[in-house]
Structures are given as C-alpha cells and as structure tokens.
Amino acid sequence: ESDHLSLELKSGDMDFAELRNQYENNKENLEALLQKLGVNNIEAAKLKKEELNGIHNDIVSLEKQITGLLDGAEYEELAAQLSSYGDLGHVRDLATIESAMKELNDKKVGLLVKRESLETNIAKWQSEYGDVNGLLEQIIEVKMANKEVEAEIEKLAPLPSEFENTDMYRAKLVGLRKSYEENRDALQALNREYLDIENSLPELSYEDMKEAYQQAEETFIHKLEQGKKLLKIKAAFEATRAQIDDNSFKPVADAFSRYVVTLTNGNFTSGDISNDFELKLAKDDNTNIPVELLSTGTYDAVALALRLAVAEYIFGDRKGFIILDDCLVDLDPDRKQAAVNLIKKFAEKHQVIFTTCSPETAALLGGTIIHMS
C-alpha cells in the first residue's frame, strides 16, 4: 500500500490481512499469558501446567482423606468436641499410645490362644470323663490302681545296699542293659562269622580230617625214617664208592636196574645211578622220571631195589645180613608179591631180618617168624 497504489492479496476465500491481525493478537495474548504464569516459553508453561495438575491431584487426595477422617461430621462439630475435652497437655503422645495398643493387642492374641487351648482341653475332658461325676469315678479308679501298685512294690526285694536311691539303681540297670545289648550284638556277629567259616570248610567232618591228618603224619614219619635209612645207605655207598673206580661201580647200577624192572612190574625199563648218586628211571618211551615225582609205593620199591643192589655189591661172594623195616606197606598187591619173591631169592645167599606189624606180610615172607609184644 502507498499514496498512489494499494495492493490487496486474497487466495480464494482466505483474507491474509485478517489472518495477520489474528496472529498478532494471539501472539500478544500468549506473551501476556506467559508473563502472567512467570515463564518465558510454551515448554516452560507445559511444565508449569504439569506441576499445577500434580498439586491439584494432591489436594483432591487430601480432601478425600479429610472426608474419611471426619466420617460425616462437620469441622465445627469436631472443634467444639475437642474444646470440651479441656487441657490435653497430660494426654500421652501418639507414639506412646500406639506402643500401648500394640502391647494390648499382643496380650489379646496370647489370651485368645490360651483360651482356645483351654477350650480344647475342656472338650477333651468332657469327651473322656463326661462330667464331674465321671471325673470322680476316674480318680477313684486311679487311686485303687495306685494302692495295688504300692502293694506289689511292698512285695519286691529291698533296694541293694550299694545304692543310695532308686535313681542310682536305675542308672546301673540301664548301663547293664546297654552292655548286654552290645555283647549280644557282638555274639551275633561272632555266630555269623562262625557260620561263614563253617560253610567255607570242606565237606569232611572234623573226625575225618583228624583221621586223615593222623594217616598223613604216620606216612610222613615213615618216609622220614626211610629217608634217614637212605642217607645212611648213601653215606656207606659213597664211602665204598670212593674206594672203587667207575668200572667197579657198574655192577651196582646194573643190579639196581634189574631190581627196578622187577619191583615195578616192568613199568620202568631201566634204572641208573649217576656219579653224583642221582637215581635215574626210564620208561619205554625213554622218558626220564625224577625220583621226587614218584608215588609212595613206587618210591618204596625203588628204595628197596637200591638197598638190595648195594648190599649185593658189598657182600660179594661172602655171606652177609640185611635188616628191612616193614618196607612193603605202601606197595600194591602185585608189586608186593614181586618184592617178596626178590627178598626170598636174596635170602638164599644172605640173611634177611624183616620187621613188620602185618601178619599177612610175615606169612608171605615165610621163614622163621618171631612174635614180639
């Protein structure tokens, strides 16, 4: 707009000049409102509004609490009632009152529990005794039972002199019972162990095992005596052998081999004696058997063969004698008969003294029999 020219802009139905005026008015109103609120901008105004809303809500909440506390009464009525109480300076403070109330409530709870317990007991007694008359009857019965017990106690033996009172006696009795139970448990454990050991034993009875032991002991003693005799023979043999050469020793080995074949019924085909006096036995298949592995009967047969061979060599063409101590005990019937025949043949040249406890063996050998007691 000027002195000569005026320009007016419009867009459709919109008047921009009017809008500008509204804008200026609204801006002035906003600034006035912000100034009234004491803020500088809209964001600060929003924060102010939120604070006002919070304060309003607190007021509403407090008013509700006041209404609840008044419980329909007017403030003026309460004020007048308070004035009627006069000076309240001697009244306890709220904390003291609350503490007292808590203490009273606790006592109340305790009394309620006690009352409930008493009521339960009363109900139980009523169920058990019915009424006072029933209780009296029970008391009478208990007293009568006590008299009977006292009468029984009078019949009991007096307390032992070493105990001052029944408590000491009871303590001793408890100790003895405990010791008894421990010993009983130990005995049961030993019985179980005994049964386990008994079950693990062989099927033979003690008597059978004793008899077997005695037989084994007799066999051992017999073999020990045989060993001692063999050692003596060996000593004599070695003493004699030291005086002869190897060729002179050959007749002993040959005789020993013949006798071994005869006394074992041909189970061994040959026998020999080494320079170290080691006995050697051979079978048909050229298998050499150590003397230590021979059975009792075969061992006795080999020992007899060695004795006769050594004696035959020592005696030579001269007559001599030999003493044999029941050396046929462990031989089977066939070997025993072969040994008897060999001894009889040996007795044709030399004297044989044979000691035995078996009448059967004496009868087989024949000759002059001397009975000794």
C-alpha positions in Angstrom: 0.0 0.0 0.0 1.3 3.5 -0.9 0.0 7.1 -1.7 -0.7 6.1 -5.3 -1.0 2.3 -5.2 -2.9 -0.1 -3.0 -2.3 -3.9 -3.3 -4.7 -6.4 -1.6 -3.9 -10.2 -1.7 -6.5 -12.8 -1.3 -6.5 -16.5 -2.0 -9.9 -17.9 -2.6 -11.9 -17.1 0.5 -8.8 -16.6 2.7 -8.0 -13.0 3.8 -4.3 -12.9 4.7 -4.6 -9.4 6.3 -7.2 -10.8 8.7 -5.0 -13.8 9.5 -2.1 -11.5 10.2 -4.2 -9.5 12.6 -5.3 -12.6 14.4 -1.7 -13.8 14.6 -0.6 -10.6 16.2 -3.4 -10.6 18.7 -2.8 -14.2 19.6 0.9 -13.5 20.0 0.2 -10.6 22.3 -2.2 -12.8 24.3 0.4 -15.6 24.5 3.1 -13.2 25.8 0.7 -11.8 28.3 -0.3 -15.2 29.5 3.4 -16.4 29.7 4.2 -13.3 31.7 1.3 -14.0 34.0 2.5 -17.5 34.5 6.0 -16.3 35.1 7.6 -18.3 32.3 9.4 -17.5 29.1 8.1 -20.0 26.6 5.4 -22.6 25.9 7.6 -25.6 27.1 8.1 -23.9 30.5 4.4 -23.3 30.6 3.7 -27.0 29.9 6.0 -27.9 32.8 4.1 -25.4 35.0 0.8 -26.9 33.9 2.1 -30.4 35.0 3.1 -29.1 38.4 -0.3 -27.5 38.8 -2.0 -30.7 37.9 0.1 -32.6 40.5 -0.8 -30.1 43.2 -4.5 -30.3 42.2 -4.4 -34.1 42.5 -2.7 -33.9 45.9 -5.4 -31.5 47.0 -8.1 -33.9 45.9 -6.4 -36.8 47.7 -6.1 -34.8 50.9 -9.7 -33.7 50.7 -10.8 -37.4 50.4 -8.7 -38.3 53.4 -10.2 -35.4 55.5 -13.7 -36.6 54.4 -12.8 -40.1 55.6 -11.4 -38.9 58.9 -14.4 -36.7 59.6 -16.7 -39.6 58.8 -19.6 -37.3 58.0 -19.0 -34.9 60.9 -18.5 -31.2 60.3 -15.3 -29.5 61.2 -17.1 -27.1 63.6 -18.6 -30.0 65.5 -15.2 -31.7 65.9 -13.7 -28.4 67.0 -16.4 -27.9 69.6 -15.9 -31.5 70.9 -12.2 -31.0 71.1 -12.7 -27.9 73.2 -15.0 -29.8 75.6 -12.0 -32.1 76.5 -10.3 -29.1 78.1 -6.5 -29.1 78.5 -4.9 -32.1 76.6 -1.4 -31.4 77.8 -1.4 -34.5 80.1 -2.5 -36.8 77.2 0.2 -39.3 76.0 1.7 -38.7 72.6 0.7 -40.8 69.6 3.8 -43.0 69.6 3.2 -43.9 73.3 -0.4 -44.7 72.6 0.5 -46.8 69.5 3.0 -48.8 71.6 0.5 -49.4 74.3 -2.1 -50.5 71.8 0.4 -53.0 70.2 1.2 -54.4 73.7 -2.5 -54.8 74.4 -3.1 -56.5 71.0 -0.2 -58.9 71.7 -1.7 -59.8 75.1 -5.1 -60.2 73.5 -3.6 -62.7 70.9 -1.9 -64.6 73.7 -5.1 -64.8 75.7 -7.1 -65.9 72.7 -4.6 -68.8 72.1 -4.7 -69.7 75.7 -8.5 -69.7 75.7 -8.5 -71.9 72.6 -6.2 -74.4 74.3 -8.3 -74.4 77.4 -11.4 -74.9 75.3 -9.8 -77.8 73.6 -8.7 -79.4 76.9 -12.2 -78.9 78.3 -13.7 -80.6 75.2 -11.3 -83.5 75.5 -12.0 -83.9 79.2 -15.8 -83.8 78.5 -15.3 -86.4 75.9 -13.2 -88.6 78.2 -14.9 -88.1 81.5 -18.4 -86.8 80.6 -18.9 -84.6 83.7 -17.6 -84.1 87.3 -19.1 -87.4 88.4 -17.2 -89.2 85.6 -14.0 -87.5 86.7 -14.5 -88.5 90.3 -15.0 -92.2 89.2 -11.8 -92.0 87.2 -10.0 -90.6 90.3 -11.3 -93.4 92.4 -10.1 -96.0 89.9 -6.6 -94.4 89.7 -6.3 -94.4 93.5 -7.3 -98.0 93.7 -4.8 -98.9 91.0 -2.1 -96.9 92.9 -2.9 -99.0 96.0 -2.5 -102.2 94.1 0.8 -101.0 92.7 2.0 -100.0 96.1 1.1 -103.4 97.4 3.1 -105.0 94.7 6.0 -102.7 95.4 5.9 -103.8 99.1 6.4 -107.4 97.9 9.5 -106.5 95.9 13.0 -107.1 97.2 14.6 -104.1 99.0 17.0 -101.8 97.2 20.6 -103.3 97.3 22.7 -101.7 100.0 25.2 -100.3 97.5 22.6 -98.0 96.0 21.5 -94.9 97.9 18.3 -94.4 95.9 16.3 -95.8 93.0 17.9 -93.4 90.5 21.3 -94.9 91.1 19.9 -98.4 90.8 18.0 -97.4 87.6 21.2 -95.9 86.1 23.1 -99.1 86.9 20.4 -101.2 85.4 20.4 -99.1 82.2 24.2 -99.5 81.9 23.9 -103.2 82.3 21.2 -103.5 79.7 23.3 -101.4 77.3 26.3 -103.7 78.0 24.1 -106.7 77.5 22.8 -105.5 74.1 26.3 -104.7 73.0 27.6 -108.1 74.0 24.5 -109.7 72.4 25.3 -107.9 69.1 28.9 -109.0 69.3 27.8 -112.6 69.9 25.5 -112.5 66.9 28.3 -111.1 64.8 30.6 -113.9 66.0 27.9 -116.5 65.3 27.5 -115.2 61.8 31.3 -115.3 61.3 31.3 -118.9 62.7 28.6 -119.9 60.3 30.5 -118.3 57.4 33.7 -120.1 58.3 31.8 -123.4 58.9 30.2 -123.1 55.4 33.6 -122.5 53.9 35.0 -125.6 55.4 35.4 -128.8 53.3 32.7 -131.4 53.4 34.8 -133.7 55.6 34.0 -133.8 59.2 36.4 -133.0 62.0 36.8 -136.7 62.8 37.5 -137.5 59.1 40.1 -134.7 58.9 41.7 -135.8 62.2 42.0 -139.4 60.8 43.4 -138.1 57.5 45.9 -135.9 59.4 47.0 -138.9 61.6 47.5 -141.0 58.5 49.4 -138.3 56.8 51.5 -137.8 59.9 52.2 -141.6 60.1 53.2 -141.6 56.4 55.5 -138.6 56.9 57.2 -140.3 59.9 57.5 -143.5 57.8 59.1 -141.6 54.9 61.3 -139.6 57.3 62.6 -142.9 58.7 63.1 -144.2 55.1 65.0 -141.0 54.2 67.2 -141.4 57.2 68.0 -145.0 56.3 68.6 -144.0 52.7 71.0 -141.3 53.9 72.9 -143.9 55.9 73.0 -146.2 52.8 74.1 -143.3 50.7 76.9 -142.5 53.2 78.1 -146.1 53.3 77.7 -146.3 49.5 79.7 -143.2 48.9 82.4 -144.4 51.3 82.6 -147.7 49.4 82.4 -145.9 46.1 85.4 -143.8 46.9 87.4 -146.9 47.1 86.4 -148.2 43.7 86.6 -146.9 40.2 83.8 -146.3 37.8 84.0 -149.7 36.2 83.8 -151.4 39.6 80.6 -149.3 40.3 78.9 -150.6 37.2 77.6 -153.9 38.9 75.7 -151.8 41.4 74.0 -149.8 38.7 73.2 -153.0 36.7 71.8 -154.7 39.8 69.7 -151.6 40.6 68.3 -151.5 37.1 67.3 -155.2 37.2 65.6 -154.9 40.6 63.8 -151.7 39.5 62.3 -153.5 36.5 61.3 -156.5 38.7 59.8 -154.4 41.5 57.8 -152.1 39.3 56.4 -155.0 37.1 58.1 -153.5 34.1 56.6 -150.0 34.4 60.2 -148.8 34.3 62.5 -150.4 31.8 65.8 -149.4 33.4 67.4 -147.6 36.2 70.8 -146.0 36.7 72.9 -144.2 39.3 75.0 -141.2 38.3 78.4 -140.3 39.7 76.6 -137.8 42.0 74.4 -140.7 43.3 71.4 -139.3 41.5 68.9 -142.1 40.7 67.6 -142.2 37.1 64.5 -144.1 36.0 63.4 -144.5 32.4 60.2 -145.8 30.7 59.6 -147.5 27.3 59.4 -144.1 25.6 62.8 -143.0 27.0 61.0 -140.6 29.4 63.1 -140.0 32.5 61.1 -139.6 35.7 62.6 -137.7 38.7 62.5 -139.6 41.9 60.7 -136.7 43.6 57.6 -137.3 41.4 57.2 -141.0 42.2 54.2 -142.3 44.1 54.7 -143.6 47.6 54.5 -147.2 46.5 56.9 -146.8 43.6 59.3 -144.8 45.8 59.4 -147.6 48.3 60.0 -150.1 45.5 63.0 -148.1 44.1 64.4 -147.7 47.6 64.3 -151.5 48.2 65.9 -152.0 44.8 68.8 -149.7 45.8 69.3 -151.4 49.2 69.5 -154.8 47.7 71.8 -153.7 44.9 74.2 -152.0 47.3 74.1 -155.0 49.7 74.7 -157.4 46.9 77.8 -155.4 45.8 79.1 -155.0 49.3 78.7 -158.7 50.3 80.1 -160.0 47.0 80.8 -163.8 47.4 80.7 -163.5 51.2 77.6 -164.1 53.3 76.1 -161.1 55.0 72.9 -159.9 56.5 70.5 -157.0 55.9 67.7 -155.6 58.1 64.5 -154.4 56.4 61.9 -152.5 58.4 58.4 -153.0 57.0 59.2 -151.6 53.6 56.3 -153.2 51.8 53.5 -151.3 53.5 52.6 -148.9 50.5 53.1 -151.4 47.7 50.1 -152.7 45.7 49.5 -156.4 45.8 51.4 -157.2 42.5 54.5 -155.2 43.5 54.3 -156.6 47.0 54.4 -160.1 45.7 57.3 -159.3 43.4 59.2 -157.7 46.3 58.5 -160.8 48.5 59.9 -163.1 45.7 63.0 -160.9 45.3 63.7 -160.8 49.1 63.3 -164.6 49.3 65.8 -165.0 46.4 68.2 -162.6 48.1 67.7 -164.6 51.4 69.0 -167.7 49.6 72.5 -166.2 49.8 72.3 -163.8 52.7 70.4 -163.5 55.9 67.4 -161.1 55.8 65.9 -159.8 59.1 62.5 -158.3 58.3 60.4 -156.4 60.9 56.7 -155.9 60.3 53.4 -155.3 62.1 51.5 -157.1 59.4 50.8 -160.9 59.9 49.9 -161.1 56.2 53.4 -159.8 55.2 55.1 -162.2 57.6 53.1 -165.1 56.1 54.1 -164.1 52.6 57.8 -163.9 53.5 57.7 -167.2 55.4 61.0 -168.2 57.2 61.4 -168.1 60.9 58.7 -165.8 62.5 59.4 -164.3 65.9 56.5 -162.7 67.6 57.3 -159.7 69.8 54.9 -157.9 72.2 
